[in-house]
Amino acid sequence: METDKVEYWINLSEYDLDIAKAVFEKKYYLHCGFMCHQSIEKLLKAFYVKTTGLVPPRTHNLDRIIKECGKEKDFSQDQYDFLDDLEPLNIQARYPDYKDMLYKLVDRKKADELLKGTEEMHKWLKTKMNWK
């Protein structure tokens, strides 16, 4: 049963990663960043379920998900820096005042970095979870 819940979150995460790749190709770079955040959020929720056996917290805060499963020390400083880059792309990307600012910050180069970082985090977390 726990495996089903982990698989559920991983499947959602992979779907969001596919969307991130598609919108990157269409040059919607802010949306690419937003979907990278969504993908990592769901993957961390899979990690949370795998680690604790509990329902993940209802939050978009990536650091909080990691802290609540007690695995802060498993993540490197580089990984936390990457998560810090993703964090503002969740809520702020939804609001017009922030969108204009973020459009300027998330160009092709930044979106490419976020996409690559998301793919790396996917590989690493799936390994941590002993997932295929």
Backbone hydrogen bonds, N-H to C=O, Kabsch-Sander energy under -0.5 kcal/mol:
donor,donor_aa,acceptor,acceptor_aa,energy
5,K,1,M,-1.6
6,V,2,E,-2.4
7,E,3,T,-2.8
8,Y,4,D,-2.2
9,W,5,K,-2.0
10,I,6,V,-2.5
11,N,7,E,-2.9
12,L,8,Y,-2.0
13,S,9,W,-2.3
14,E,10,I,-2.7
15,Y,11,N,-2.1
16,D,12,L,-2.3
17,L,13,S,-2.1
18,D,14,E,-2.3
19,I,15,Y,-2.1
20,A,16,D,-2.5
21,K,17,L,-2.2
22,A,18,D,-2.1
23,V,19,I,-2.8
24,F,20,A,-1.8
25,E,21,K,-2.0
26,K,22,A,-1.3
27,K,24,F,-1.7
28,Y,23,V,-3.0
29,Y,27,K,-1.1
32,C,28,Y,-1.9
33,G,29,Y,-2.2
34,F,30,L,-2.3
35,M,31,H,-2.5
36,C,32,C,-2.1
37,H,33,G,-2.2
38,Q,34,F,-2.3
39,S,35,M,-2.5
40,I,36,C,-2.5
41,E,37,H,-2.9
42,K,38,Q,-2.1
43,L,39,S,-2.0
44,L,40,I,-2.8
45,K,41,E,-1.6
46,A,42,K,-1.8
47,F,43,L,-2.3
48,Y,44,L,-2.5
49,V,45,K,-2.4
50,K,46,A,-2.7
51,T,47,F,-2.4
52,T,48,Y,-3.0
53,G,48,Y,-0.5
53,G,49,V,-2.3
59,T,57,P,-1.8
62,L,60,H,-0.7
65,I,61,N,-1.7
66,I,62,L,-1.8
67,K,63,D,-2.8
68,E,64,R,-2.7
69,C,65,I,-0.9
69,C,66,I,-0.7
70,G,67,K,-1.5
71,K,66,I,-1.7
74,D,71,K,-1.6
75,F,72,E,-1.3
80,Y,76,S,-2.2
81,D,77,Q,-2.6
82,F,78,D,-2.1
83,L,79,Q,-2.4
84,D,80,Y,-2.3
85,D,81,D,-1.5
86,L,82,F,-1.7
87,E,83,L,-2.4
89,L,86,L,-2.0
90,N,87,E,-1.4
91,I,87,E,-0.5
92,Q,88,P,-0.6
94,R,91,I,-2.1
95,Y,92,Q,-1.3
98,Y,95,Y,-0.8
99,K,95,Y,-2.4
100,D,96,P,-1.5
101,M,97,D,-0.7
102,L,98,Y,-2.9
103,Y,99,K,-3.0
104,K,100,D,-1.1
105,L,101,M,-1.0
106,V,102,L,-2.9
107,D,105,L,-1.1
111,A,107,D,-2.8
112,D,108,R,-2.4
113,E,109,K,-2.1
114,L,110,K,-2.6
115,L,111,A,-2.6
116,K,112,D,-2.5
117,G,113,E,-2.6
118,T,114,L,-2.3
119,E,115,L,-2.2
120,E,116,K,-2.3
121,M,117,G,-2.5
122,H,118,T,-2.3
123,K,119,E,-2.1
124,W,120,E,-2.6
125,L,121,M,-2.8
126,K,122,H,-2.4
127,T,123,K,-1.9
128,K,124,W,-2.4
129,M,125,L,-1.9
130,N,127,T,-1.5
131,W,126,K,-3.5
